[in-house]
Amino acid sequence: MAATSSAATAMAMATTSSTAPVATAPFSSLPIRLRLRPKSLHTSRLLLLLPVPRSSSSWDEPVSEGEGAEEDSEESAAAAEDDDEDDEKPRPEPVASSGFEFAAPPDGYVEPAPFDELPPESPEDVAAAYESLYGPAFSGETVMGNNIFEVKVVDPVDMDRDQRPSDEFSERVVQVNRVTKVVKGGRQLSYRAIVVVGDMKGHVGVGVGKAKEVTEAITKAGMNGRRNLVTVPLTKYSTFPHRADADYGAARVMLRPACPGSGVIAGGAVRVVLEMAGVENALGKQLRSKNPLNNARATIKATQMMRQFEDVATERGIPMEELWK
């Protein structure tokens, strides 16, 4: 047994201590980037891809640093070109290649001349063009009898009360206050007027105007009220369809319908607004602030919160008879 084990040990030592040279990698002189190029496969192992020599020289020959640098620069330039091509947006195809054809001009069509080659326009042409676009306010002398360069817009404030345009709306003054504006040179005194405009048929508006004179302030307030007209929903008994409350600033107004013969039971600006709207039977109450302007606007807001029975029945999709069941 001892002889056998010693023989095995001697054979192993002889095998490991062989003086034969160990084979090295034939591409140890190549750059690191050319030695291993892993590529993902369907399996878990890696495939070693080695470049093919460009000439008949052996793989063992070392590669000079200059050639490696040139290859690096070429590869970087190619990669930059690929990135530029990817970043470029797709260009639309020209009209000729897309197959689109413009419609043929109608018979007798004459292409207009360029703008800078047209003859100069006369004042009559300018006046006619302005009148066709903006109405007779900018008409010329040959069209409406006015000079296009001296158009004067007449303000209703400058007119006499008899010359102002008449309509079916009536006005009622709620309040006129003297207000002061403090400026660098002192104080500027003016007047502020609150006017309620209505036609007694369900249309009413509240307007405010300021001017140096009381009459001008009232006129401006009336014009402002006509620009802010609203429609008040009324029943056949000239009352509200239901109750409503509304706030405006620090003011709060409560409106309630009333039976025929009750009249308008309200005070202050609420009564004025209801009467100008054509309400004959209603109850109104100012709950908070007594400011006439805020109460008037709160009343307008409360009326806009009301709806007619027909509108509610249409939204629900049921006949009006079933609303009271």
FIMAR-373013 format. One record per residue (C-alpha): residue number from 0; residue in three letters; x, z, y. Coordinates in steps of 0.001 Angstrom, whole numbers, always signed. Layout:
site n:NUM res:ALA xx:X zz:Z yy:Y
...
***
This chain:
site n:0 res:MET xx:+0 zz:+0 yy:+0
site n:1 res:ALA xx:+2813 zz:+834 yy:+2386
site n:2 res:ALA xx:+4540 zz:-2462 yy:+1717
site n:3 res:THR xx:+1354 zz:-4378 yy:+2284
site n:4 res:SER xx:+596 zz:-2660 yy:+5619
site n:5 res:SER xx:+4148 zz:-3133 yy:+6872
site n:6 res:ALA xx:+3999 zz:-6846 yy:+6045
site n:7 res:ALA xx:+742 zz:-7231 yy:+7944
site n:8 res:THR xx:+2203 zz:-5422 yy:+10941
site n:9 res:ALA xx:+5277 zz:-7653 yy:+10934
site n:10 res:MET xx:+3133 zz:-10804 yy:+10797
site n:11 res:ALA xx:+1048 zz:-9607 yy:+13733
site n:12 res:MET xx:+4124 zz:-8827 yy:+15828
site n:13 res:ALA xx:+5597 zz:-12201 yy:+15001
site n:14 res:THR xx:+2369 zz:-13883 yy:+16082
site n:15 res:THR xx:+2123 zz:-12047 yy:+19419
site n:16 res:SER xx:+5826 zz:-12285 yy:+20305
site n:17 res:SER xx:+6075 zz:-16026 yy:+19893
site n:18 res:THR xx:+8426 zz:-17623 yy:+22385
site n:19 res:ALA xx:+6238 zz:-20733 yy:+22708
site n:20 res:PRO xx:+5220 zz:-21336 yy:+26359
site n:21 res:VAL xx:+1577 zz:-20611 yy:+27250
site n:22 res:ALA xx:-312 zz:-23711 yy:+28456
site n:23 res:THR xx:-1383 zz:-23411 yy:+32087
site n:24 res:ALA xx:-4234 zz:-25154 yy:+33847
site n:25 res:PRO xx:-3244 zz:-28776 yy:+34550
site n:26 res:PHE xx:-4952 zz:-28605 yy:+38025
site n:27 res:SER xx:-3353 zz:-25488 yy:+39409
site n:28 res:SER xx:-1844 zz:-27483 yy:+42255
site n:29 res:LEU xx:-5245 zz:-28739 yy:+43487
site n:30 res:PRO xx:-7091 zz:-26966 yy:+46370
site n:31 res:ILE xx:-9559 zz:-24288 yy:+45349
site n:32 res:ARG xx:-12552 zz:-26285 yy:+46581
site n:33 res:LEU xx:-11714 zz:-29082 yy:+44091
site n:34 res:ARG xx:-11219 zz:-26908 yy:+41054
site n:35 res:LEU xx:-14662 zz:-25503 yy:+40310
site n:36 res:ARG xx:-17982 zz:-26907 yy:+41430
site n:37 res:PRO xx:-20833 zz:-24987 yy:+39798
site n:38 res:LYS xx:-24057 zz:-26861 yy:+39338
site n:39 res:SER xx:-27344 zz:-25286 yy:+38341
site n:40 res:LEU xx:-28640 zz:-26535 yy:+34996
site n:41 res:HIS xx:-31712 zz:-25857 yy:+32982
site n:42 res:THR xx:-29583 zz:-23497 yy:+30873
site n:43 res:SER xx:-27739 zz:-20408 yy:+32040
site n:44 res:ARG xx:-24213 zz:-21803 yy:+31785
site n:45 res:LEU xx:-22227 zz:-23576 yy:+34531
site n:46 res:LEU xx:-20816 zz:-27059 yy:+34396
site n:47 res:LEU xx:-17310 zz:-27631 yy:+35764
site n:48 res:LEU xx:-17168 zz:-30879 yy:+37727
site n:49 res:LEU xx:-13739 zz:-32259 yy:+38473
site n:50 res:PRO xx:-13063 zz:-35167 yy:+40859
site n:51 res:VAL xx:-11828 zz:-38479 yy:+39564
site n:52 res:PRO xx:-8410 zz:-39471 yy:+40895
site n:53 res:ARG xx:-8523 zz:-42312 yy:+43402
site n:54 res:SER xx:-5293 zz:-43878 yy:+42074
site n:55 res:SER xx:-3397 zz:-44105 yy:+38845
site n:56 res:SER xx:-1359 zz:-41006 yy:+39673
site n:57 res:SER xx:-1421 zz:-38087 yy:+37265
site n:58 res:TRP xx:-3557 zz:-34991 yy:+37760
site n:59 res:ASP xx:-420 zz:-32858 yy:+37670
site n:60 res:GLU xx:+852 zz:-34345 yy:+40917
site n:61 res:PRO xx:+303 zz:-32000 yy:+43867
site n:62 res:VAL xx:-1977 zz:-33031 yy:+46695
site n:63 res:SER xx:-485 zz:-32987 yy:+50145
site n:64 res:GLU xx:-1997 zz:-30819 yy:+52840
site n:65 res:GLY xx:-2532 zz:-33810 yy:+55150
site n:66 res:GLU xx:-4710 zz:-35604 yy:+52611
site n:67 res:GLY xx:-6782 zz:-32452 yy:+52028
site n:68 res:ALA xx:-7329 zz:-32034 yy:+55769
site n:69 res:GLU xx:-8390 zz:-35668 yy:+56098
site n:70 res:GLU xx:-10885 zz:-35269 yy:+53259
site n:71 res:ASP xx:-12288 zz:-32123 yy:+54890
site n:72 res:SER xx:-12744 zz:-33890 yy:+58217
site n:73 res:GLU xx:-14439 zz:-36883 yy:+56568
site n:74 res:GLU xx:-16829 zz:-34643 yy:+54646
site n:75 res:SER xx:-17702 zz:-32617 yy:+57767
site n:76 res:ALA xx:-18364 zz:-35814 yy:+59742
site n:77 res:ALA xx:-20616 zz:-37153 yy:+56974
site n:78 res:ALA xx:-22518 zz:-33850 yy:+56842
site n:79 res:ALA xx:-22993 zz:-33909 yy:+60627
site n:80 res:GLU xx:-24393 zz:-37453 yy:+60440
site n:81 res:ASP xx:-26827 zz:-36398 yy:+57710
site n:82 res:ASP xx:-28011 zz:-33467 yy:+59840
site n:83 res:ASP xx:-28536 zz:-35751 yy:+62839
site n:84 res:GLU xx:-30586 zz:-38128 yy:+60709
site n:85 res:ASP xx:-32732 zz:-35234 yy:+59478
site n:86 res:ASP xx:-33275 zz:-33891 yy:+63012
site n:87 res:GLU xx:-34415 zz:-37218 yy:+64413
site n:88 res:LYS xx:-38191 zz:-37438 yy:+64843
site n:89 res:PRO xx:-39992 zz:-40305 yy:+63152
site n:90 res:ARG xx:-40497 zz:-43102 yy:+65593
site n:91 res:PRO xx:-43896 zz:-44788 yy:+65773
site n:92 res:GLU xx:-44121 zz:-48299 yy:+64554
site n:93 res:PRO xx:-44362 zz:-51007 yy:+67198
site n:94 res:VAL xx:-47745 zz:-52482 yy:+67940
site n:95 res:ALA xx:-46821 zz:-55812 yy:+66370
site n:96 res:SER xx:-45909 zz:-54259 yy:+63003
site n:97 res:SER xx:-48884 zz:-51832 yy:+62908
site n:98 res:GLY xx:-51436 zz:-54634 yy:+62903
site n:99 res:PHE xx:-53294 zz:-53471 yy:+66041
site n:100 res:GLU xx:-54542 zz:-56210 yy:+68313
site n:101 res:PHE xx:-55844 zz:-55775 yy:+71824
site n:102 res:ALA xx:-59309 zz:-57067 yy:+72606
site n:103 res:ALA xx:-59421 zz:-60424 yy:+74250
site n:104 res:PRO xx:-60396 zz:-60349 yy:+77940
site n:105 res:PRO xx:-63916 zz:-61562 yy:+78750
site n:106 res:ASP xx:-64590 zz:-65009 yy:+80052
site n:107 res:GLY xx:-63809 zz:-65418 yy:+83708
site n:108 res:TYR xx:-61525 zz:-62390 yy:+83827
site n:109 res:VAL xx:-58962 zz:-62534 yy:+86614
site n:110 res:GLU xx:-56069 zz:-60107 yy:+86459
site n:111 res:PRO xx:-55950 zz:-58054 yy:+89656
site n:112 res:ALA xx:-52990 zz:-58312 yy:+91936
site n:113 res:PRO xx:-50511 zz:-55411 yy:+92204
site n:114 res:PHE xx:-51451 zz:-52637 yy:+94586
site n:115 res:ASP xx:-48578 zz:-53244 yy:+96961
site n:116 res:GLU xx:-49463 zz:-56937 yy:+97264
site n:117 res:LEU xx:-53096 zz:-56451 yy:+98305
site n:118 res:PRO xx:-54066 zz:-57191 yy:+101917
site n:119 res:PRO xx:-54564 zz:-54203 yy:+104217
site n:120 res:GLU xx:-58080 zz:-52736 yy:+104177
site n:121 res:SER xx:-60202 zz:-52786 yy:+107266
site n:122 res:PRO xx:-61979 zz:-49682 yy:+108596
site n:123 res:GLU xx:-65269 zz:-51184 yy:+107405
site n:124 res:ASP xx:-63989 zz:-51439 yy:+103820
site n:125 res:VAL xx:-62709 zz:-47865 yy:+103920
site n:126 res:ALA xx:-66018 zz:-46614 yy:+105316
site n:127 res:ALA xx:-68033 zz:-48408 yy:+102632
site n:128 res:ALA xx:-65777 zz:-47060 yy:+99883
site n:129 res:TYR xx:-66028 zz:-43480 yy:+101154
site n:130 res:GLU xx:-69792 zz:-43727 yy:+101444
site n:131 res:SER xx:-70139 zz:-45061 yy:+97897
site n:132 res:LEU xx:-68052 zz:-42171 yy:+96575
site n:133 res:TYR xx:-69001 zz:-39190 yy:+98724
site n:134 res:GLY xx:-72288 zz:-40164 yy:+100347
site n:135 res:PRO xx:-73177 zz:-40805 yy:+103958
site n:136 res:ALA xx:-71111 zz:-37863 yy:+105255
site n:137 res:PHE xx:-68003 zz:-40077 yy:+105309
site n:138 res:SER xx:-69711 zz:-43299 yy:+106347
site n:139 res:GLY xx:-68091 zz:-45645 yy:+108799
site n:140 res:GLU xx:-69279 zz:-47214 yy:+111983
site n:141 res:THR xx:-70469 zz:-50430 yy:+110379
site n:142 res:VAL xx:-72316 zz:-48724 yy:+107528
site n:143 res:MET xx:-74180 zz:-45742 yy:+108934
site n:144 res:GLY xx:-73484 zz:-45951 yy:+112645
site n:145 res:ASN xx:-70843 zz:-43175 yy:+112714
site n:146 res:ASN xx:-67123 zz:-43466 yy:+113332
site n:147 res:ILE xx:-65157 zz:-42803 yy:+110174
site n:148 res:PHE xx:-62315 zz:-41226 yy:+112125
site n:149 res:GLU xx:-64587 zz:-38879 yy:+114102
site n:150 res:VAL xx:-66994 zz:-37485 yy:+111533
site n:151 res:LYS xx:-68597 zz:-34304 yy:+112870
site n:152 res:VAL xx:-70173 zz:-31919 yy:+110390
site n:153 res:VAL xx:-72942 zz:-29985 yy:+112118
site n:154 res:ASP xx:-73153 zz:-26364 yy:+111020
site n:155 res:PRO xx:-76698 zz:-24976 yy:+110795
site n:156 res:VAL xx:-75412 zz:-21949 yy:+112708
site n:157 res:ASP xx:-74867 zz:-24169 yy:+115762
site n:158 res:MET xx:-78402 zz:-25590 yy:+115543
site n:159 res:ASP xx:-81431 zz:-24126 yy:+117203
site n:160 res:ARG xx:-83925 zz:-22452 yy:+114933
site n:161 res:ASP xx:-86382 zz:-25320 yy:+115460
site n:162 res:GLN xx:-83771 zz:-27939 yy:+114472
site n:163 res:ARG xx:-82683 zz:-26275 yy:+111230
site n:164 res:PRO xx:-83832 zz:-27839 yy:+107963
site n:165 res:SER xx:-87090 zz:-26266 yy:+106818
site n:166 res:ASP xx:-87853 zz:-25395 yy:+103220
site n:167 res:GLU xx:-90345 zz:-23300 yy:+101306
site n:168 res:PHE xx:-88117 zz:-20215 yy:+101333
site n:169 res:SER xx:-88725 zz:-17372 yy:+103707
site n:170 res:GLU xx:-86225 zz:-14779 yy:+104858
site n:171 res:ARG xx:-86429 zz:-11040 yy:+105420
site n:172 res:VAL xx:-83664 zz:-8991 yy:+106979
site n:173 res:VAL xx:-82810 zz:-5822 yy:+105073
site n:174 res:GLN xx:-80023 zz:-4414 yy:+107237
site n:175 res:VAL xx:-77783 zz:-5319 yy:+110157
site n:176 res:ASN xx:-74642 zz:-3241 yy:+110681
site n:177 res:ARG xx:-71857 zz:-3384 yy:+113215
site n:178 res:VAL xx:-68500 zz:-3473 yy:+111455
site n:179 res:THR xx:-64983 zz:-3161 yy:+112862
site n:180 res:LYS xx:-61770 zz:-4777 yy:+111717
site n:181 res:VAL xx:-58545 zz:-3116 yy:+112873
site n:182 res:VAL xx:-55761 zz:-5611 yy:+113649
site n:183 res:LYS xx:-52413 zz:-5434 yy:+115388
site n:184 res:GLY xx:-53871 zz:-6040 yy:+118843
site n:185 res:GLY xx:-56786 zz:-3624 yy:+118485
site n:186 res:ARG xx:-60248 zz:-3731 yy:+116933
site n:187 res:GLN xx:-62444 zz:-6747 yy:+116259
site n:188 res:LEU xx:-66164 zz:-6033 yy:+116378
site n:189 res:SER xx:-68607 zz:-8119 yy:+114330
site n:190 res:TYR xx:-71990 zz:-7803 yy:+112625
site n:191 res:ARG xx:-72921 zz:-7864 yy:+108955
site n:192 res:ALA xx:-76433 zz:-8873 yy:+107938
site n:193 res:ILE xx:-78157 zz:-8499 yy:+104553
site n:194 res:VAL xx:-80977 zz:-10999 yy:+104050
site n:195 res:VAL xx:-83292 zz:-11546 yy:+101065
site n:196 res:VAL xx:-84520 zz:-15119 yy:+100568
site n:197 res:GLY xx:-87504 zz:-15989 yy:+98377
site n:198 res:ASP xx:-90422 zz:-18393 yy:+97899
site n:199 res:MET xx:-92971 zz:-15865 yy:+96548
site n:200 res:LYS xx:-93098 zz:-17903 yy:+93314
site n:201 res:GLY xx:-90436 zz:-16223 yy:+91196
site n:202 res:HIS xx:-87286 zz:-17341 yy:+93045
site n:203 res:VAL xx:-85279 zz:-14853 yy:+95079
site n:204 res:GLY xx:-81710 zz:-14410 yy:+96314
site n:205 res:VAL xx:-79664 zz:-11834 yy:+98213
site n:206 res:GLY xx:-77194 zz:-13011 yy:+100843
site n:207 res:VAL xx:-74619 zz:-11398 yy:+103115
site n:208 res:GLY xx:-73185 zz:-12842 yy:+106315
site n:209 res:LYS xx:-70766 zz:-11723 yy:+109037
site n:210 res:ALA xx:-70389 zz:-13115 yy:+112551
site n:211 res:LYS xx:-69683 zz:-12152 yy:+116126
site n:212 res:GLU xx:-73389 zz:-12411 yy:+116977
site n:213 res:VAL xx:-76396 zz:-10996 yy:+115165
site n:214 res:THR xx:-78261 zz:-14293 yy:+114974
site n:215 res:GLU xx:-75278 zz:-16086 yy:+113485
site n:216 res:ALA xx:-74807 zz:-13322 yy:+110925
site n:217 res:ILE xx:-78461 zz:-13580 yy:+109866
site n:218 res:THR xx:-78194 zz:-17359 yy:+109565
site n:219 res:LYS xx:-75084 zz:-17112 yy:+107413
site n:220 res:ALA xx:-76715 zz:-14477 yy:+105221
site n:221 res:GLY xx:-79737 zz:-16720 yy:+104722
site n:222 res:MET xx:-77523 zz:-19633 yy:+103677
site n:223 res:ASN xx:-75625 zz:-17360 yy:+101297
site n:224 res:GLY xx:-78894 zz:-16157 yy:+99776
site n:225 res:ARG xx:-80012 zz:-19737 yy:+99129
site n:226 res:ARG xx:-76793 zz:-20330 yy:+97195
site n:227 res:ASN xx:-77478 zz:-17300 yy:+94961
site n:228 res:LEU xx:-81084 zz:-17893 yy:+93931
site n:229 res:VAL xx:-82329 zz:-16555 yy:+90588
site n:230 res:THR xx:-85597 zz:-16844 yy:+88685
site n:231 res:VAL xx:-87624 zz:-13684 yy:+88042
site n:232 res:PRO xx:-89769 zz:-13706 yy:+84853
site n:233 res:LEU xx:-93401 zz:-12893 yy:+85684
site n:234 res:THR xx:-96605 zz:-12615 yy:+83686
site n:235 res:LYS xx:-100036 zz:-13947 yy:+84634
site n:236 res:TYR xx:-100731 zz:-10619 yy:+86349
site n:237 res:SER xx:-97684 zz:-11072 yy:+88631
site n:238 res:THR xx:-95770 zz:-8222 yy:+87050
site n:239 res:PHE xx:-92784 zz:-7788 yy:+84761
site n:240 res:PRO xx:-93028 zz:-8511 yy:+81033
site n:241 res:HIS xx:-91282 zz:-5225 yy:+80182
site n:242 res:ARG xx:-89237 zz:-2420 yy:+81727
site n:243 res:ALA xx:-85572 zz:-2727 yy:+82697
site n:244 res:ASP xx:-82799 zz:-629 yy:+84251
site n:245 res:ALA xx:-79599 zz:-1928 yy:+85838
site n:246 res:ASP xx:-76531 zz:-605 yy:+87640
site n:247 res:TYR xx:-74533 zz:-2203 yy:+90427
site n:248 res:GLY xx:-71668 zz:-172 yy:+91774
site n:249 res:ALA xx:-72915 zz:+3360 yy:+92434
site n:250 res:ALA xx:-76567 zz:+2232 yy:+92597
site n:251 res:ARG xx:-79043 zz:+2372 yy:+89717
site n:252 res:VAL xx:-82509 zz:+806 yy:+89800
site n:253 res:MET xx:-85455 zz:+1349 yy:+87448
site n:254 res:LEU xx:-88202 zz:-1307 yy:+87182
site n:255 res:ARG xx:-91510 zz:-881 yy:+85325
site n:256 res:PRO xx:-94507 zz:-3199 yy:+84934
site n:257 res:ALA xx:-97841 zz:-2083 yy:+86394
site n:258 res:CYS xx:-101504 zz:-2891 yy:+85802
site n:259 res:PRO xx:-103380 zz:-5240 yy:+88152
site n:260 res:GLY xx:-104298 zz:-3635 yy:+91441
site n:261 res:SER xx:-101370 zz:-1244 yy:+91531
site n:262 res:GLY xx:-99343 zz:-3166 yy:+94073
site n:263 res:VAL xx:-95606 zz:-2831 yy:+94592
site n:264 res:ILE xx:-94722 zz:+844 yy:+94456
site n:265 res:ALA xx:-91093 zz:+906 yy:+95560
site n:266 res:GLY xx:-89034 zz:+1486 yy:+98646
site n:267 res:GLY xx:-85961 zz:+283 yy:+100447
site n:268 res:ALA xx:-84238 zz:-2912 yy:+99361
site n:269 res:VAL xx:-85998 zz:-2846 yy:+95975
site n:270 res:ARG xx:-89386 zz:-3375 yy:+97609
site n:271 res:VAL xx:-88101 zz:-6246 yy:+99735
site n:272 res:VAL xx:-86614 zz:-8063 yy:+96743
site n:273 res:LEU xx:-89769 zz:-7660 yy:+94637
site n:274 res:GLU xx:-92069 zz:-8859 yy:+97412
site n:275 res:MET xx:-89916 zz:-11908 yy:+98181
site n:276 res:ALA xx:-89900 zz:-12775 yy:+94467
site n:277 res:GLY xx:-93709 zz:-12810 yy:+94345
site n:278 res:VAL xx:-94197 zz:-9614 yy:+92338
site n:279 res:GLU xx:-97617 zz:-8059 yy:+93134
site n:280 res:ASN xx:-97835 zz:-5199 yy:+90631
site n:281 res:ALA xx:-94681 zz:-3251 yy:+89742
site n:282 res:LEU xx:-92996 zz:+114 yy:+89953
site n:283 res:GLY xx:-89448 zz:+506 yy:+91267
site n:284 res:LYS xx:-87185 zz:+3467 yy:+91865
site n:285 res:GLN xx:-83718 zz:+3959 yy:+93337
site n:286 res:LEU xx:-82029 zz:+6593 yy:+91188
site n:287 res:ARG xx:-78572 zz:+6992 yy:+92694
site n:288 res:SER xx:-76969 zz:+5499 yy:+95795
site n:289 res:LYS xx:-79120 zz:+4506 yy:+98758
site n:290 res:ASN xx:-76865 zz:+1591 yy:+99751
site n:291 res:PRO xx:-79221 zz:-1325 yy:+100535
site n:292 res:LEU xx:-76855 zz:-4057 yy:+99370
site n:293 res:ASN xx:-76022 zz:-2406 yy:+96040
site n:294 res:ASN xx:-79687 zz:-1603 yy:+95378
site n:295 res:ALA xx:-80752 zz:-5157 yy:+96163
site n:296 res:ARG xx:-78157 zz:-6593 yy:+93817
site n:297 res:ALA xx:-79032 zz:-4028 yy:+91147
site n:298 res:THR xx:-82654 zz:-5189 yy:+91378
site n:299 res:ILE xx:-81576 zz:-8801 yy:+90897
site n:300 res:LYS xx:-79488 zz:-7767 yy:+87893
site n:301 res:ALA xx:-82420 zz:-5855 yy:+86360
site n:302 res:THR xx:-84734 zz:-8854 yy:+86662
site n:303 res:GLN xx:-82175 zz:-11040 yy:+84890
site n:304 res:MET xx:-82228 zz:-8670 yy:+81916
site n:305 res:MET xx:-85929 zz:-9375 yy:+81293
site n:306 res:ARG xx:-87238 zz:-12033 yy:+78900
site n:307 res:GLN xx:-90600 zz:-13684 yy:+78449
site n:308 res:PHE xx:-92687 zz:-13148 yy:+75329
site n:309 res:GLU xx:-92472 zz:-16835 yy:+74466
site n:310 res:ASP xx:-88676 zz:-16740 yy:+74444
site n:311 res:VAL xx:-88603 zz:-13688 yy:+72157
site n:312 res:ALA xx:-91116 zz:-15238 yy:+69739
site n:313 res:THR xx:-89116 zz:-18475 yy:+69633
site n:314 res:GLU xx:-85888 zz:-16614 yy:+68871
site n:315 res:ARG xx:-87535 zz:-14662 yy:+66057
site n:316 res:GLY xx:-89368 zz:-17707 yy:+64704
site n:317 res:ILE xx:-92793 zz:-16064 yy:+64720
site n:318 res:PRO xx:-95997 zz:-16692 yy:+66701
site n:319 res:MET xx:-96669 zz:-14657 yy:+69807
site n:320 res:GLU xx:-99623 zz:-12876 yy:+68168
site n:321 res:GLU xx:-97298 zz:-11086 yy:+65773
site n:322 res:LEU xx:-95189 zz:-9506 yy:+68525
site n:323 res:TRP xx:-97730 zz:-6695 yy:+69010
site n:324 res:LYS xx:-98353 zz:-6001 yy:+65308
***
